[in-house]
Amino acid sequence: MPTLIGIRTRLWAWFQPKIDRAYYTNGGLGDELMLTAIAATARATGKPIHLIASYPGIWRKNSDPASIQSNLERWLYACRRGWIKTKVIHLVYKTGAPSHIAEQMAAHTSVTLPSDWRPTVPFRQPANKYPQRIVFHNSCRGALYAASTKEWPQDRWKTLIKRMASDFEFIQIGTLADPQLPLVVDRRGKTSLSEAAEMIASAQLFLGLESGLMHVAAAVRTPSVIIVGGRSRPNETCYPYNLNITRTPSCVGCGLNDGCPHNLVCLDIPVEEVETAIRHLAAGKSDKT
C-alpha cells in the first residue's frame, strides 16, 4: 500500500516541469559554486542547463541556468519509480585525476570551461576597498564535509595573527565551529553568503583553506593566499591565480577526509612561509591576476 510520503511525492512529481535532464553536485558549497561557472559557460554557448540546487541562495538573481529546481531527494525518489522522466545526472569527479574537478563536472554537461573561468556569487559591490584588511577563514569544521586533512594547525594560525596584527586588520569569518583567534574582528556565524562575499570583496586579501570560501574569494576577484592540505592537489581544486601554499609528499592527493596515516606531513607549513606569501601579495609583487 503506498505510503503517505509516496503519495505526496507522486502528486508533487505530476506538477514538476517536463525536463529532459537536470544536473546536481550533491557536494559542499564549493562544488555548487563551481557549478555556477559551468552554468555560465553553458548559457554562453547557447545551451543552458537545468539544475537541482542544494544551495538555492547561490543562485539568487542568477539567470544562467535554464531552470533551478530544488528538493533533490524528491527528484531522485520520483525518478527511481518512473514518476518523472527527467534524467537526473550527478556531476561526479575523482580526486587524483590530472584535470580540475570543475572540468570533470563540466564534462558531464558537454561544456568546456574557458581557461579564465570563475564562480559567480550574489553580492553587493562594496563602496570601499580597505588596504591592509585581510578576511580569513581558519577552519572548515563547520562545513558539510569537514576534513582534518585540510586543517592547518591552530597554534600556527595564532602565531601568524600575533606576528601580523600590528600591520593588518584581520577579520575572521566562517562558522561558530571554527576556533576563534585573538586580535581579530570576529564575524564567525554572523554573515550570510552574500555578506561574506561583500566582506571578502572589500578586503585587500583573502586568507584561507581549500574550502568553500576560497571559491567565494575567486568569484569576487580578491587576491588570495590558500593553505592547501594533502587531500587533493592544487591543480585539482584551487585556482592558478591564487598563491597556493602546499607540500608534495608522495601521499598527496589521497582523497582522505580524516585518518591520515602520515601525521599530516602535507600540512607541515611554517608560519614564516605563510607570512611571506601574505606580505608578498599585499605588496603587489605577485604576477598572478
C-alpha positions, 0 to 999 in steps of 0.5 A, a space after each residue: 500500500 503506498 505510503 503517505 510520503 509516496 503519495 505526496 511525492 507522486 502528486 508533487 512529481 505530476 506538477 514538476 516541469 517536463 525536463 529532459 535532464 537536470 544536473 546536481 553536485 550533491 557536494 559542499 558549497 564549493 562544488 555548487 559554486 563551481 557549478 555556477 561557472 559551468 552554468 555560465 559557460 553553458 548559457 554562453 554557448 547557447 545551451 543552458 542547463 537545468 539544475 537541482 540546487 542544494 544551495 538555492 541562495 547561490 543562485 539568487 538573481 542568477 539567470 544562467 541556468 535554464 531552470 533551478 529546481 530544488 528538493 533533490 531527494 524528491 527528484 531522485 525518489 520520483 525518478 527511481 519509480 518512473 514518476 518523472 522522466 527527467 534524467 537526473 545526472 550527478 556531476 561526479 569527479 575523482 580526486 587524483 585525476 590530472 584535470 580540475 574537478 570543475 572540468 570533470 563536472 563540466 564534462 558531464 554537461 558537454 561544456 568546456 570551461 574557458 581557461 579564465 573561468 570563475 564562480 559567480 556569487 550574489 553580492 553587493 559591490 562594496 563602496 570601499 576597498 580597505 588596504 591592509 584588511 585581510 578576511 580569513 577563514 581558519 577552519 572548515 569544521 563547520 562545513 558539510 564535509 569537514 576534513 582534518 586533512 585540510 586543517 592547518 594547525 591552530 597554534 600556527 594560525 595564532 602565531 601568524 595573527 600575533 606576528 601580523 596584527 600590528 600591520 593588518 586588520 584581520 577579520 575572521 569569518 566562517 562558522 561558530 565551529 571554527 576556533 576563534 583567534 585573538 586580535 581579530 574582528 570576529 564575524 564567525 556565524 554572523 554573515 550570510 553568503 552574500 555578506 561574506 562575499 561583500 566582506 571578502 570583496 572589500 578586503 585587500 586579501 583573502 586568507 584561507 583553506 581549500 574550502 568553500 570560501 576560497 571559491 567565494 574569494 575567486 568569484 569576487 576577484 580578491 587576491 588570495 593566499 590558500 593553505 592547501 592540505 594533502 587531500 587533493 592537489 592544487 591543480 585539482 581544486 584551487 585556482 592558478 591565480 591564487 598563491 597556493 601554499 602546499 607540500 608534495 609528499 608522495 601521499 598527496 592527493 589521497 582523497 582522505 577526509 580524516 585518518 591520515 596515516 602520515 601525521 599530516 606531513 602535507 600540512 607541515 607549513 611554517 608560519 614564516 612561509 605563510 607570512 611571506 606569501 601574505 606580505 608578498 601579495 599585499 605588496 603587489 609583487 605577485 604576477 598572478 591576476 
